[in-house]
Amino acid sequence: MMNAPANTQVTANCPPGAGLAPKNGAFRVLHTSDWHLGKMLVERSREEEHQRFLDFLLAQVRELAVDALIVAGDLFDTANPPQSAAAQYYNFLSALSRQSPCQVVIVAGNHDSPAQLEAPRLVLKALGAHVLGALPEVPADCLVVLPSPAAPRLVVAAVPFLRDRDLRTGQPGQSAAAITRELGQGIRRRYEEVARAAQGWLDQGLPVLATGHLAVTGCSVSESEREIHVGGLGAVGWDCFPPAFSYVALGHLHRPQAAGNHPAIRYSGSPLPLSFGEAGEKKELRLLDFMGGGSARQAAVEIPRPRTLAQIRCRRASLEAALNDFQDPGGDLKTWVEVVVEDPVAGENLYDQAQKIAQGKTYEVVRVVSARTTLTDVIGCNPEADFEDSEGLLGNPQKVFEHRLAGEEALGEAERAALRIAFQELCALHQERQRQEPLVAPPLAAGGRP
């Protein structure tokens, strides 16, 4: 079990570049994850917000004299992102290479295609970017020595999202408990193998930073994360990471937080709020200073938010008053508002009503939802989407399956359990195929923004 380093310091919510200790010869690292380039929110592009984040990130690397950038998965929102999102990614790496000697270590997340990320890896390596999309067969191949093996300061154990086939050999008829146990054991085993592969560097007194894209039990989850393994299988305790690691840079959960309140095992969180449920959360980069073996000095670098996302909760009768009374906190980009209605009536087009009330105001109503349902249960975002999904089925295959299974009253418990296991295996296979679909890397956009 990893013990909390005695000299770890955490400075929460620092403004960009402020309140940070001088570098003083430390090897400086920025930890980020879950960019989700190409992400849409209610059919609206986040491209401008993402570009402003990437510009901010470039500026922070330069101003803070960062030596290495760690991106812990989910660069893209889908396995086959739009060309504009891929261009943002490649243009960022090109600009970073031109402005700074900072190197980048990138691992795939559950949204990314390993084949897509690794296709240009040799070209990207020339730009100082080290990319791992899939777990290598040899654990030592996960190790990236920075800035170089000839002048080592930090070893990165670059572990990407671990797929089922990396962790276990499935057997027909396995129970959910057996699958959960095997996944947890497999994750622990893979990290132990990588730690053993790094032992030679550890013996030289070098710190080892590990990456991971997974769910750690006990952490706070926001509504925009998709389950990594179907039904929540595969979540692990924070103590699955060997004590050899000075820091574990995690991705997947979108709220910045320590895993198990352990300061050296952290989620950096997403740079943008990816759903209205994250509207009030601060977003950050994690700054790490390594002075040698052992722990790292830490600080949070708050990410400015160009657009405000806001939720307004009201009853039908008070919709107009609630929208008129809303105090827009503002931002460089127009505020997007989600209205949550406590007592909707089926067939009533509250979205059109909200649009008329908000006309000419400083904010835009992008969606109206029912308080009785989940974020996917939209009762109004355009004339074609005026419906109520009281079961929360839309966009949730697991709930669709359970809803359909509940209607088969003749099935016994054993048959239901077998069907659930079969469905989980099919979903895992489908997700794996999506991740493996390759995407040819586009050239850098001519005249595009860096």
Secondary structure in CASP SS format (residue, H / E / C, confidence):
PFRMAT SS
TARGET T0000
AUTHOR 0000-0000-0000
METHOD secondary structure of the structure
MODEL  1
M C 1.00
M C 1.00
N C 1.00
A C 1.00
P C 1.00
A C 1.00
N C 1.00
T C 1.00
Q C 1.00
V C 1.00
T C 1.00
A C 1.00
N C 1.00
C E 1.00
P C 1.00
P C 1.00
G C 1.00
A C 1.00
G C 1.00
L C 1.00
A C 1.00
P C 1.00
K C 1.00
N C 1.00
G C 1.00
A C 1.00
F E 1.00
R E 1.00
V E 1.00
L E 1.00
H E 1.00
T E 1.00
S C 1.00
D C 1.00
W C 1.00
H C 1.00
L E 1.00
G C 1.00
K C 1.00
M E 1.00
L E 1.00
V C 1.00
E C 1.00
R E 1.00
S E 1.00
R C 1.00
E H 1.00
E H 1.00
E H 1.00
H H 1.00
Q H 1.00
R H 1.00
F H 1.00
L H 1.00
D H 1.00
F H 1.00
L H 1.00
L H 1.00
A H 1.00
Q H 1.00
V H 1.00
R H 1.00
E H 1.00
L C 1.00
A C 1.00
V C 1.00
D C 1.00
A E 1.00
L E 1.00
I E 1.00
V E 1.00
A E 1.00
G C 1.00
D C 1.00
L C 1.00
F E 1.00
D C 1.00
T C 1.00
A C 1.00
N C 1.00
P C 1.00
P C 1.00
Q H 1.00
S H 1.00
A H 1.00
A H 1.00
A H 1.00
Q H 1.00
Y H 1.00
Y H 1.00
N H 1.00
F H 1.00
L H 1.00
S H 1.00
A H 1.00
L H 1.00
S H 1.00
R H 1.00
Q H 1.00
S C 1.00
P C 1.00
C C 1.00
Q E 1.00
V E 1.00
V E 1.00
I E 1.00
V E 1.00
A C 1.00
G C 1.00
N C 1.00
H C 1.00
D C 1.00
S C 1.00
P H 1.00
A H 1.00
Q H 1.00
L H 1.00
E H 1.00
A C 1.00
P C 1.00
R H 1.00
L H 1.00
V H 1.00
L H 1.00
K H 1.00
A H 1.00
L C 1.00
G C 1.00
A E 1.00
H E 1.00
V E 1.00
L E 1.00
G C 1.00
A C 1.00
L C 1.00
P C 1.00
E C 1.00
V C 1.00
P H 1.00
A H 1.00
D H 1.00
C H 1.00
L E 1.00
V E 1.00
V E 1.00
L E 1.00
P C 1.00
S C 1.00
P C 1.00
A C 1.00
A C 1.00
P C 1.00
R C 1.00
L E 1.00
V E 1.00
V E 1.00
A E 1.00
A C 1.00
V C 1.00
P C 1.00
F C 1.00
L C 1.00
R C 1.00
D H 1.00
R H 1.00
D H 1.00
L H 1.00
R C 1.00
T C 1.00
G C 1.00
Q C 1.00
P C 1.00
G C 1.00
Q C 1.00
S C 1.00
A H 1.00
A H 1.00
A H 1.00
I H 1.00
T H 1.00
R H 1.00
E H 1.00
L H 1.00
G H 1.00
Q H 1.00
G H 1.00
I H 1.00
R H 1.00
R H 1.00
R H 1.00
Y H 1.00
E H 1.00
E H 1.00
V H 1.00
A H 1.00
R H 1.00
A H 1.00
A C 1.00
Q H 1.00
G H 1.00
W H 1.00
L H 1.00
D H 1.00
Q C 1.00
G C 1.00
L C 1.00
P C 1.00
V E 1.00
L E 1.00
A E 1.00
T E 1.00
G E 1.00
H E 1.00
L C 1.00
A C 1.00
V E 1.00
T C 1.00
G C 1.00
C C 1.00
S C 1.00
V C 1.00
S C 1.00
E C 1.00
S C 1.00
E C 1.00
R C 1.00
E C 1.00
I C 1.00
H C 1.00
V H 1.00
G H 1.00
G H 1.00
L C 1.00
G C 1.00
A C 1.00
V E 1.00
G C 1.00
W H 1.00
D H 1.00
C H 1.00
F C 1.00
P C 1.00
P C 1.00
A C 1.00
F C 1.00
S C 1.00
Y E 1.00
V E 1.00
A E 1.00
L E 1.00
G E 1.00
H C 1.00
L C 1.00
H C 1.00
R C 1.00
P C 1.00
Q E 1.00
A E 1.00
A E 1.00
G C 1.00
N C 1.00
H E 1.00
P E 1.00
A E 1.00
I E 1.00
R E 1.00
Y E 1.00
S C 1.00
G C 1.00
S C 1.00
P C 1.00
L C 1.00
P C 1.00
L C 1.00
S C 1.00
F H 1.00
G H 1.00
E H 1.00
A C 1.00
G C 1.00
E C 1.00
K C 1.00
K C 1.00
E E 1.00
L E 1.00
R E 1.00
L E 1.00
L E 1.00
D E 1.00
F E 1.00
M C 1.00
G C 1.00
G C 1.00
G C 1.00
S C 1.00
A E 1.00
R E 1.00
Q E 1.00
A E 1.00
A E 1.00
V E 1.00
E E 1.00
I C 1.00
P C 1.00
R C 1.00
P C 1.00
R C 1.00
T C 1.00
L E 1.00
A E 1.00
Q E 1.00
I E 1.00
R E 1.00
C E 1.00
R C 1.00
R H 1.00
A H 1.00
S H 1.00
L H 1.00
E H 1.00
A H 1.00
A H 1.00
L H 1.00
N H 1.00
D H 1.00
F C 1.00
Q C 1.00
D C 1.00
P C 1.00
G C 1.00
G C 1.00
D C 1.00
L C 1.00
K C 1.00
T E 1.00
W E 1.00
V E 1.00
E E 1.00
V E 1.00
V E 1.00
V E 1.00
E C 1.00
D C 1.00
P C 1.00
V C 1.00
A C 1.00
G C 1.00
E C 1.00
N C 1.00
L H 1.00
Y H 1.00
D H 1.00
Q H 1.00
A H 1.00
Q H 1.00
K H 1.00
I H 1.00
A H 1.00
Q C 1.00
G C 1.00
K C 1.00
T C 1.00
Y E 1.00
E E 1.00
V E 1.00
V E 1.00
R E 1.00
V E 1.00
V E 1.00
S E 1.00
A C 1.00
R C 1.00
T C 1.00
T C 1.00
L C 1.00
T C 1.00
D C 1.00
V E 1.00
I E 1.00
G E 1.00
C C 1.00
N C 1.00
P H 1.00
E H 1.00
A H 1.00
D C 1.00
F C 1.00
E C 1.00
D C 1.00
S C 1.00
E C 1.00
G C 1.00
L C 1.00
L C 1.00
G C 1.00
N C 1.00
P H 1.00
Q H 1.00
K H 1.00
V H 1.00
F H 1.00
E H 1.00
H H 1.00
R H 1.00
L H 1.00
A H 1.00
G C 1.00
E C 1.00
E C 1.00
A C 1.00
L C 1.00
G C 1.00
E H 1.00
A H 1.00
E H 1.00
R H 1.00
A H 1.00
A H 1.00
L H 1.00
R H 1.00
I H 1.00
A H 1.00
F H 1.00
Q H 1.00
E H 1.00
L H 1.00
C H 1.00
A H 1.00
L H 1.00
H H 1.00
Q H 1.00
E H 1.00
R H 1.00
Q H 1.00
R H 1.00
Q H 1.00
E C 1.00
P C 1.00
L C 1.00
V C 1.00
A C 1.00
P C 1.00
P C 1.00
L C 1.00
A C 1.00
A C 1.00
G C 1.00
G C 1.00
R C 1.00
P C 1.00
END
